[in-house]
Amino acid sequence: MVLRSDWSQQPCPIARGINAVGDPWVLLILRELVAGVNRFDQIREQVGAAENILAKRLKYMVDEGLAVRTPYQDGRLQRFEYFPTEAGADALPILHAYSLWAQKHTPSEGYGSRLGIICRSCGQESSSGEACSNCGATLTTKTVSWIRPTYEDHAPRPLTENVA
């Protein structure tokens, strides 16, 4: 989904990357897919997107190779689940970098916690997005889990059991 201009052919890798994942909806959807939230209604509930916006972004993500669409049966209806591709899963450090940057530089009044990046190798929260700041393990969708930020009057809850 091109935001302003088509930067897909630019020599600068930052411009090409923005072209692929620079849409805020794409980043929020990637957050959910990487966290294991794969069904349309669940994704919509988590990101707060209108159905038409979510459908358009998911189609874009499939077309761009960030996600795959897999059918499943819901009673008599065929529905679809979405899973990150290797390219989508490789965006994990981008999501972590956004989270760590925003926690440092944007206000979070009314929130009792932040997005906790938990290394499943050592069980500790990491202050880094690519490798655990405690044990040094590489953080991937298989080796990390998250604690979602919440309002102060609610206890933090895991984003998912696994981020795989």
C-alpha positions as CSV (number, residue, x, y, z in Angstrom):
1,M,0.0,0.0,0.0
2,V,1.8,3.1,-1.2
3,L,1.5,5.9,1.3
4,R,2.4,8.9,-0.7
5,S,4.7,7.9,-3.5
6,D,5.9,4.6,-4.9
7,W,9.3,4.2,-3.4
8,S,9.7,0.5,-4.3
9,Q,12.4,1.2,-7.0
10,Q,14.4,3.7,-5.0
11,P,18.1,2.9,-4.5
12,C,17.8,3.7,-0.8
13,P,16.9,0.6,1.2
14,I,15.1,2.8,3.8
15,A,12.8,4.2,1.2
16,R,12.1,0.7,-0.2
17,G,11.4,-0.6,3.4
18,I,9.0,2.3,4.1
19,N,7.2,1.4,0.9
20,A,6.8,-2.2,2.1
21,V,6.0,-1.7,5.8
22,G,5.7,2.1,6.3
23,D,1.9,2.1,6.5
24,P,0.9,2.3,10.2
25,W,-1.9,-0.3,9.7
26,V,0.6,-2.8,8.2
27,L,2.9,-2.4,11.3
28,L,0.0,-3.0,13.7
29,I,-1.2,-6.0,11.7
30,L,2.3,-7.4,11.6
31,R,2.5,-7.0,15.4
32,E,-0.6,-9.2,15.7
33,L,0.5,-11.8,13.1
34,V,3.9,-12.1,14.7
35,A,2.2,-12.5,18.1
36,G,0.0,-15.3,16.8
37,V,-3.2,-13.5,16.3
38,N,-4.2,-14.8,12.9
39,R,-8.0,-14.6,12.3
40,F,-9.6,-11.5,10.7
41,D,-12.0,-10.8,13.6
42,Q,-9.3,-11.2,16.2
43,I,-6.9,-8.9,14.3
44,R,-9.6,-6.3,13.8
45,E,-10.4,-6.4,17.5
46,Q,-6.7,-5.9,18.4
47,V,-5.9,-3.1,15.9
48,G,-9.2,-1.3,15.8
49,A,-9.3,-1.1,12.0
50,A,-12.6,-0.9,10.0
51,E,-13.3,-4.1,8.1
52,N,-12.6,-2.5,4.7
53,I,-9.3,-1.1,5.9
54,L,-8.2,-4.4,7.4
55,A,-9.2,-6.4,4.3
56,K,-7.3,-4.0,2.0
57,R,-4.1,-4.1,4.2
58,L,-4.2,-7.9,4.6
59,K,-4.5,-8.2,0.8
60,Y,-1.6,-5.8,0.3
61,M,0.5,-7.8,2.8
62,V,-0.2,-11.1,1.0
63,D,0.5,-9.5,-2.3
64,E,3.8,-8.0,-1.0
65,G,4.9,-11.3,0.6
66,L,4.6,-10.2,4.2
67,A,1.8,-12.7,5.0
68,V,0.2,-15.8,3.7
69,R,-3.5,-16.5,3.7
70,T,-4.6,-20.0,4.7
71,P,-8.2,-21.2,4.5
72,Y,-10.0,-22.9,7.4
73,Q,-13.5,-24.1,8.0
74,D,-15.8,-22.3,10.5
75,G,-18.8,-24.5,10.6
76,R,-20.0,-24.5,7.0
77,L,-18.1,-21.3,6.1
78,Q,-14.7,-21.1,4.6
79,R,-12.7,-18.4,6.3
80,F,-9.0,-17.4,6.3
81,E,-6.2,-17.1,8.7
82,Y,-3.1,-15.0,8.1
83,F,0.5,-15.9,9.0
84,P,3.7,-13.9,8.7
85,T,6.0,-15.1,5.9
86,E,9.8,-15.1,6.5
87,A,9.7,-11.4,5.4
88,G,7.0,-10.6,7.8
89,A,8.7,-12.4,10.7
90,D,12.0,-10.7,9.8
91,A,10.2,-7.4,10.6
92,L,10.3,-8.3,14.3
93,P,13.4,-6.1,15.1
94,I,11.5,-3.2,13.4
95,L,8.6,-3.7,15.7
96,H,10.9,-3.9,18.7
97,A,12.8,-0.8,17.6
98,Y,9.5,1.1,17.3
99,S,8.4,0.0,20.7
100,L,11.7,0.8,22.4
101,W,11.9,4.2,20.7
102,A,8.3,5.1,21.6
103,Q,8.7,4.0,25.2
104,K,11.6,6.4,25.5
105,H,10.4,9.3,23.4
106,T,6.6,9.4,23.5
107,P,4.3,10.0,26.5
108,S,2.5,7.1,27.9
109,E,0.3,8.7,30.6
110,G,-2.3,6.3,32.0
111,Y,-0.3,3.2,31.2
112,G,1.1,1.0,34.0
113,S,3.5,-0.9,31.8
114,R,5.1,-1.0,28.4
115,L,5.5,-3.6,25.7
116,G,7.7,-6.1,27.5
117,I,10.1,-8.0,25.2
118,I,10.5,-11.3,27.0
119,C,13.4,-13.6,26.0
120,R,12.1,-17.1,26.1
121,S,15.6,-18.5,26.4
122,C,16.3,-16.9,29.8
123,G,12.8,-15.6,30.8
124,Q,14.0,-12.1,31.3
125,E,12.8,-8.8,29.8
126,S,15.2,-7.5,27.2
127,S,16.0,-3.8,26.7
128,S,17.2,-4.6,23.2
129,G,15.2,-5.6,20.1
130,E,17.5,-7.9,18.2
131,A,19.4,-9.9,20.9
132,C,18.5,-10.4,24.5
133,S,20.2,-7.8,26.7
134,N,20.5,-10.4,29.5
135,C,21.7,-13.7,27.8
136,G,22.6,-12.5,24.3
137,A,20.2,-14.9,22.5
138,T,18.9,-13.7,19.1
139,L,15.3,-12.6,19.4
140,T,13.1,-14.2,16.8
141,T,9.4,-15.0,16.6
142,K,10.3,-18.4,18.2
143,T,12.4,-17.0,21.0
144,V,10.4,-14.0,22.2
145,S,7.1,-13.3,23.8
146,W,5.5,-10.0,24.7
147,I,3.6,-8.4,27.6
148,R,1.1,-6.0,26.2
149,P,0.8,-2.5,27.7
150,T,-2.3,-1.9,29.8
151,Y,-4.0,0.9,31.6
152,E,-2.8,1.3,35.2
153,D,-6.1,-0.1,36.6
154,H,-5.6,-3.4,34.7
155,A,-2.9,-6.0,35.2
156,P,-0.5,-6.5,32.2
157,R,-1.4,-9.5,30.1
158,P,0.6,-11.5,27.7
159,L,0.1,-10.5,24.1
160,T,0.1,-14.2,23.4
161,E,1.6,-17.3,24.9
162,N,4.1,-17.3,22.1
163,V,5.1,-14.8,19.5
164,A,5.6,-17.6,17.0
